[in-house]
Structure formats: structure tokens, C-alpha cells
């Protein structure tokens, strides 16, 4: 599906969709709990569906009525069959579920699509091999996982993916002994680990948090009976950044300013750019002001880089976005695809090592943007169209279904 947008004027109010990061974690906690859980999630996407589908394949009973997930926990009865878990393109699903499957002592084959088979599983793979796991050869698709996880000390490089740490933390309470996760180096995307700890706490599982060390005791996930998925700061950021380019502003409702989601940093970054930002309870309004170039460290907020690059391309002066190395391992090589998106519409942008350097202009030309089947590139290009003098055509715009299936419908709601 290709979409062409002709300088839409964006303003108005829109509700945030549910956070897929929070939903992944709540679904897994509920699947491991002592009794059924109802999860309020008024909207889903391909990645959330992948986690629900994989849990069902393991013996969890999950139904969805368009607003509520009803989760009946997993049947722990020993079963020698190999379950088939279709992860689609969801890296979170794969990296969270592999340790959980092993902690349950089950066997599974993980089917992967898109770029997922090429995204790294090391050093998680190696540390699991040290603790009783068996894997099919590197590069296998499906990836076959067997064995039973044993507890003890799990040493990981914290600079590769916070998803590895989350997968271990979710799995380790199922073991019959204390386990310790030790992270070395700089811990990337730390807010996502904090979100995992908060989700586990909501199910009565405390984790002793020592910064780089996490001590996990055997514990039972205790269902809260009902729980709600938070609004999604990662996807809400697209609408908030649209507000930063709008004379009339955009209001996004349903976002919790006290959330542990790291991408709420978009607010402080937009303020630093010079945008007008007003927070009133769970309503956030962003309006255009004189935008100026800034320096952004994206190590903890890699998913914000595509849309922040759009704001940077329209901010006076130079913006430098550092800490972008892991963008090369996303649904596309986002260092390249962000550069190509901006360059295709007339922006001045350059890749310098693992950083982006962008020189802002008052307006951009427009043109044809290839999303490379990357949802965040497609959505960023759509927002960028509001500041272009000519139409922007987005190739493979249907990629938005990965995280925000109703994106273009919601964009239409704030198009005047």
C-alpha cells in the first residue's frame, strides 16, 4: 500500500493507543499467573498479536474482544511436544519468550518473518546455553529451543538489547532457586527494563534492583484480576511531534506523565527544541514555536530517532543525534532509512559514524519515501509531509500495522 499526502495541516485532539511495550509484558505476566486476568487494551497491533499468539501456542488461553484480553494462565502439565510459536516480525516477542519457554521446561520452534531472523540473539543465546538450553544452529528459521533453564548467575552485556534482560527477568521467578542477572558496560534503553520491573511488581513479583545487578527469588505471579495497558508514548510521540510543526497544536490524551516508559522523554526534547508543551493531567498539548537545533543522546530512546529527526529537519541550525548504533538492527537499518527519508524530501542530513547530523530548513520539498517496511519510517514520513511544499508519497505505508494499524485513520482525524 502506498499513501500520498499533500501538506496536511495537522491540529486537534487524538487519544493515545495502548502501549505495545506494556502490553507484551502484561500478557506474559498474566500467562504465568496463579489465576485468570483481564487486561484492558482498547486496540492491538501485529506485535501484540504475536505475543498473544505465541502464548496461546504454549497452552495459555487468550481471547480478545476488541477492548479486553481475557487470559487463562498456562497449563504447566509436562508435554513433550514441540510448540510452534509464530513471532512475526516482533523482536520483543522472540526475545521475551525464549527464556520463558526454557524456564517452563518446554520445547518450541520460533518462526520469524521480515528482518527478525537477522537481528541478534547474542549474548542472550550464549548465557542460556550456559544454563541448560539447547538451540538449533545460528541462522535457523524456525529457531528450535529445548532444555530446561537452571538458575544461578546470568552475565550479560547491557549494551546490546534491553529485551534480553527483560526476557530473563520475566522467566527467572519460575525457577526454584535465587538467580542474579549482572549487566556489564553501559546499559542501553534502561527505561524498558524499568517498565519490566514495574509490570512484574503489578503481578506481585518484586525484583531486587541494584542498578547493574538484579536479584530474583522464586515467586508466583499473582493476578491483579484486572489491569489496564498504559497509553503508548512511543507512538504518541508521532502526534506530539506533529504538534511541534503545527501553528494550532495537537493534543494527545491518555498518556501518563509518571509512566516508566522511556519515550516520554519526547516532552523534554520537544521543549529543548523550542516547542510549546503543556501538560494537564493525562493530556499533552504541543504547539509550534521557534524551533532550534539541539544535541540528543538517543541511547535510551532509539525508537524516537525517526520522528525526532523530522523535527530536527525543520529546526533552525544544526541538530546532532548521537547513540544511534542500535538503529542499524531494527526493522530496517534506521540510520540509513532515516537519512534517505529526509534526503528524499529535500533535507540536509549526514551520517557521521553512529550519529546523525541534520541542518534544519524552514520548509522541505516533498517527494517519494521508501518505508523499507519499517513502521516508524512510514509514520515519520507522514508527519514530515505536513511541512513540505509538495506531496509526499510513502511506499509500503502498510508497515504501520506492526505497531499502529490505525495511524492513517488517526492522522486524518487531526487533518484540517
N, C-alpha and C positions, 0 to 999 in steps of 0.2 A: 504494500500500500504506500503510495506517495501522496503527500499533502503539500499544497501550495497556500501560503499565507501572504496577504498583501497589506503590509504595515498595519496590523490590527492595533487599535487604540485600546489599551487594557486598563480597566478600572472596575471597582465594585467589591463585592464580598464573596468569599468562597470558603467552604468547610474543608478542613484538612482530612485526608484519607487516613485510615488506620496505619500504624507503623508496621511495616513488614518485619523489621528487626525485632520489635517487641512480640509480634505475633508468632514468629518462629519459636522464640524462647518459651512463651506461654503454652503453645501447643505441645512442645516436648515435655515441659514440666507436668502438664495435665496428663499426658500419656503415661507418665511414670508415677502418678499419684495414687493415693490409697482409695479414692472413690471418684465418681464422675465429676466433671467440671463443665460449666457453661461459660464460654468465652464470647463476650460481646465484640464483634468485629464487623462493623457495617460496611463491608467492601473487602474484596480479596484481589489477588493477582497471581500471575504464574508462579512466582517464587513461594508464596504462602501455600498455594495449592500443592506445590511439590512436596513440602514438608508434611502436609496433611495426608497426601497420597502415600508417602513412604511409611508414615506411622501406621496407616491402615494396612499396608502390606505386611507389617510386623505383627499384626494381630490386635492393634488398637481399633476401636470403633469410633469413627468420627463422622458426623453428619453436619451439614451446613445449610441454613435456610435463607441465606441472603443477609443475615444480621448476626446470628448466633452460631458458633461452633458448639456442638454437644460432643464431649469427649468421654468415652468409657475407657478406663486405663487398660494397658496391655495385659494380655494373658501370659503369665510367667511360666506356664507349663512347658517343660522341656520339649523341644521339637527339633528333629534332625534335618528337616527340610531347609533348603536354601531359599530365602525370600528374595524376590526381585523388587528392588527399590529404584524407581524412576525419578531421578533428581532433576530432570530437565536441564536447565542452564543455571540452577541455583547453587552457587558455591557455598552459601550458608548451610543449605540442606545437607550437602555432601559432608562438609567438614564437621558439622554438629552430630550427624547421625552415625558416622563411622565409629567414634568412641562409644556412643550409646549402645550400638549393636553389640560391640565387644563386651561391654560391661554386663549386658544381659546374657552373655554366653550364647548368642545366636549367630547364625551364618547368613550372609546376604551377598547378593551381587548388585552393585550400584551402576545403573545405566545413566550415561551422561550425554548431553547434547551441546551444540554450539562450541564455544571455546573452552567449556568446562574441562574436557579431558586433558587440555594442555596447561591448565592452571596448577600451580604447585601444591603437592601434598607433603612435601618435606619442609620442616623436620618432624611433622606430626607422625608420618609413616614410620620413621626410624624409632621414635620413642615408643610407639605402640608395639613395634616388633620386639623391643626390649622387654615388654610386659605381657607377652603371651599371644600376640596377634600373628596371623599369617595372611599375607597378601598375594594376589596374583601379580605377575611381573609388572614393573613400571611401564606405564603407557597402555595398560589393558583397558578396554571398554567393551563390556562391563568390567568394573573392578570388583573382584571377588575377595571377601573378607571373612575369615573364620578364626576360631580360637576363643579364649576367654581371658578377659583382662584381669591382671593381677595388680594389686596396689603397691605403693611404695613411693619412691621419688621420681617425678617426671620433670626432666630438664628440657626446656625449650628456648630457642632464640626468640625473644619477644619482638624482633624487628621484622618478621615475615608476615604474619597474619594474626590478628586478634581472634579470628574464628577458630584457630587451633586451640587456643586457651579456653575459649567458650565451650568447645566440644568436650574437652577433658573435664572442665568444671561441672558440666551437666551430668556427665557419666559417673564421676567418682563417688558420689554419695551412695551408689548402688553396690559398691564393693563392701566387703566385710572387715576392712581394716582402714586405718588412717592413711591418707595419701597426701603428698605435698607436690604442688606444681611450682617450679622455680623458673623464673624468666630471666634470661641474661640479656645484656645490651639495652638499648633504648626500646621501650615498649610502645609499639605503634598502635594507634586507634584505641588508646586506653578507655575512652568513654564507652566503647562497645562492651568491654569487659565489665565495667561498672553496671551497665544495663543488664548483663547476665546475672551478676550478683544480686541486683535488685529484684529480678524476676524470680530467682531461686528463693530469696527471702519471702516473697509473696506466697510461696508454697511451703514456708516453714523450714527451709533448709539454710542455715547460716554457714558462711564460709569465713574463716579467719583470714583477714586480708592484711598482708604485711608489705604491700606495695609491689614488690617483685616476687613475693612468695605467698602462696595461697594454701592454707591447711584445711583439708576436707575430711570430716568424720563420716562414718556410715550414718545414713539418715533416711527417713521416709519422707517422700514428698507428700505434704498434707494439703489436700484440695481446699481452696477457699470457697468452694461451691460455685460462686460466680465471680467473674473478673472481667475488666474491660481493657482492650488494647488501646494504648495511647495514640493520639494523633501523630502523624509522621512528619518530623522535622526535615528529614532528608528530601522528601518530595514536596513538602510545604515550602521549601526553600525556592523552588522554581517560581511559585506565585509571589513570594515575598520579594524576590529579585525583580520580577516583573513590575512590582510596585515601585522599586527604586528607579525604574525607567519611565514611570507614569506621572504626568503632571497632577492627575487626580488621585493617585494612590490606589493600592489594593489592600484589602483587609482579609486576613486568613483567621478563621475561627477554629477552636478545638485543639489548639497547641498549648501544651503545659510548659510555662517558663521554668518550672522547677524540675523538669524531666532530666534523667541521666543521659538522654540521647545527646551524643556529642555534636550533632549537626545543628543544635540550637545556637552554636557559635555564629551562625549566619547573621544573627541580630547584631552582635558586636562588630562583626566585619562590615556590615552594611552601614552602621553608624560611622565606622572609621573611614569608609569611602565618602561619607558626607551625606548619605540619605537621611531623611527624616523618619524616625522609628518611634512608634507609640505603642506601649504595651498596657493593655487594660484587662486584667484577669487572664482569660484564655483567648483573648482577641488581640491580634498583632496587626497594626497598620503600618505600611511602609509607603513613603511618597518621595518623589524625585526632589533632589536639591542639587546644589553644585557638587558634582562627583569629582574626586581627585584620586590619582593613582596612589597605591599603598604597597606594602610588602606583606605577604601572607605566608605563614608556615602551615602547609596542608598535611603534615604528617599524621595528625589525628582526625582529619576531616577530608579524606581523599574523594569521597563522593560529591563534595561540594565544588570541586575544582571546575567541572564543565560550566556550571551556571555562574560561578564567581568570575570565570574568565569572560563571560558575556558582559557582566557589569564593568569589568576592567577595560574591555574594548571600547567603552563609551565614557570612561573617566578621563579627565584631563591629566596628561602626564604619563608617567611610567608606572606600571604595576609589575611586581615580581612575585611569582608564586613558587615557593620552594617546597622541598619534601615530597616530590611527586613520583619518586621511583616506582612505587607500587601501582601507579596508574597504568603501567605497561602490562599489568597482569589482570586487568578487569575484562569486561565483556568485549572490549576492543583494547588496543594499545592507546589509552586515552591521552597520552602525551601527543601522539601523532594525530589522533582524530579530533582532539580539541584544536590543535594548530590548524588542521585542514578545514575544520568548520569555520573558524574565524577568518582564515585567509580567503576562503571561497566567497565570503561576503564583504571583502574589502578591508579587513582589519590588518593592523601591523603587528605581527606576532612571531616569536622566535623561540625555539627550544635551545636551552643552554644547559647541557648535562641533564640533570633531573629536575630542572626548573623551567618555568615559562616566563618569558618577558613580553609584556604587551604594552604598546603605546596607544593610548586612547584617542578616539576621534569623536566629534560631535554627532555624526551620523555614519552609518555604513551603507554600502551599495545594495546588498542583497545578492542572490544567486542560487546555486544548487548545492545542497549539503547532503553528502552521503552519511547516513547514520551508522553505517557498518554494523547494523543490527544491534546497536547499543542504545538502550532506553534513555540514558542520561544525555547522550549526544542529540537524540531526536528532540527531547523536551527543551534542551538548551537552545537549539536552533529555532524552535517555535517562539520562545521568548525573545530571542535576538531579532526575529522578524519585525517586532514592534518598533524597532529603531532603525529600520532600513528604508531607503527611498524607493527601492524596487522589491518585487515579490521574492520570497524565499521558498524554494521547493525542497522538501525534506524527503529523501529517498529512504524507503523501508521504514516509514514512520510508525508502522505497526509494532515496532520494537518496544514501544511504551507499555505494551501489555505485560512485560516482565515485572514491572513494579507499580504501574499506574494506568490500568486499562482505560479509565475514563478521562485521561488527561485532556484530550482534544475537546471532549464534551464540556469539561470544566473550564477550559480556556475560552470556549465560546460563551460561557455564562458571564465572563468578565470582559468580553469584547464589545465595544460600543461603536 
